[in-house]
Amino acid sequence: MPTAPDTAIVVCAGLRRTYGAVTAVDGLDLDVHDGELLAVLGPSGCGKTTLLRLLAGFERPDAGSITVDGTVVAAPGTFLPPERRRVGIVVQDHALFPHLTVAANVAYGLRRAPRRQARVDEVLAMVGLDGLGDRFPAELSGGQQQRVAIARALAPEPGVILLDEPFANLDAALRARIRFEVRAILKAAGATVVLVTHDQEEALSLADRVAVMDRGRVAQVGSPDEVYRRPASPFVARFVGDADLVPGTSDGTAVTTPLGRLAVEGAAPAAGPALAVVRPEALRLSADPDGPATVALVTYYGHDQLVEVALDEGSVLRARLGAERLFSAGERVRAELAGPVIAYPGAG
């Protein structure tokens, strides 16, 4: 019987892992739904790699439990090794055996499986490598090697596939293309996937849901749109995409800042000091010799540009504008915000 779409295939409850005085994962709770691609996103040292190692069975938690596809694989008194977890893993260097052919690499975890060759042929076709089974990894491009690693992970039909920064070693142009190919392959296979990454663009563009980690805990989990447009904390706002936090004062309905009185999306903070989230794409600039801001820096990318402006009161904000160069450093401007803001209590 197929699993219901909202069924949790992976359930982490109260996970904790310490290394001496360092707490890498701190009471973490997280569910991964059937057939979804969940990205675990966070800065270096936030615990995301430790979480992946706990899921894979490479580490034993100090507390809490992990359930994979209905089986408790880690809990007090219970610990299943990696080979008994029905978990596939793809690492950033692919970890292919250079002395084995593509087909032999894919078949590595299928030594006792019936229909072994048929399954190898099936997954190679699935990843678009049918006909290349007799080649060796060194004879393939980086993108093809990536697909061999995906095929090897899919071959045993695991309950969940873990992707550990899988695109980090590819050049920028190839990375952008390959990651969408990989998503299409995994979706076609109906795989449940956990992607661990520090790349915000990668997480937002590929994932069905994003779990943002901070200091060993999940700071927010939601759709890419939710975590970007409605960040749950100043940390999430700063880490997911570009954001400037502007100090101001809330009156309980709106926030007054150096940019003026700003409408708040959702509930405004209680009266008192507040921080408003200003995304660069929401900041509008206009040339004004008497304006209250000065262009400090223009960084041009071709397809767009990032313009830093220093307000007279001391704040520095960024505006993301189109390709046409309109401003130069030292020019006086007026800055206005398009739309309401997310705001938090506190002075920052």
Order of alpha helices (4+ residues) and beta strands (2+ residues): beta-beta-beta-alpha-beta-beta-beta-beta-alpha-alpha-alpha-beta-alpha-beta-alpha-beta-beta-alpha-alpha-beta-beta-beta-beta-beta-beta-beta-beta-beta-beta
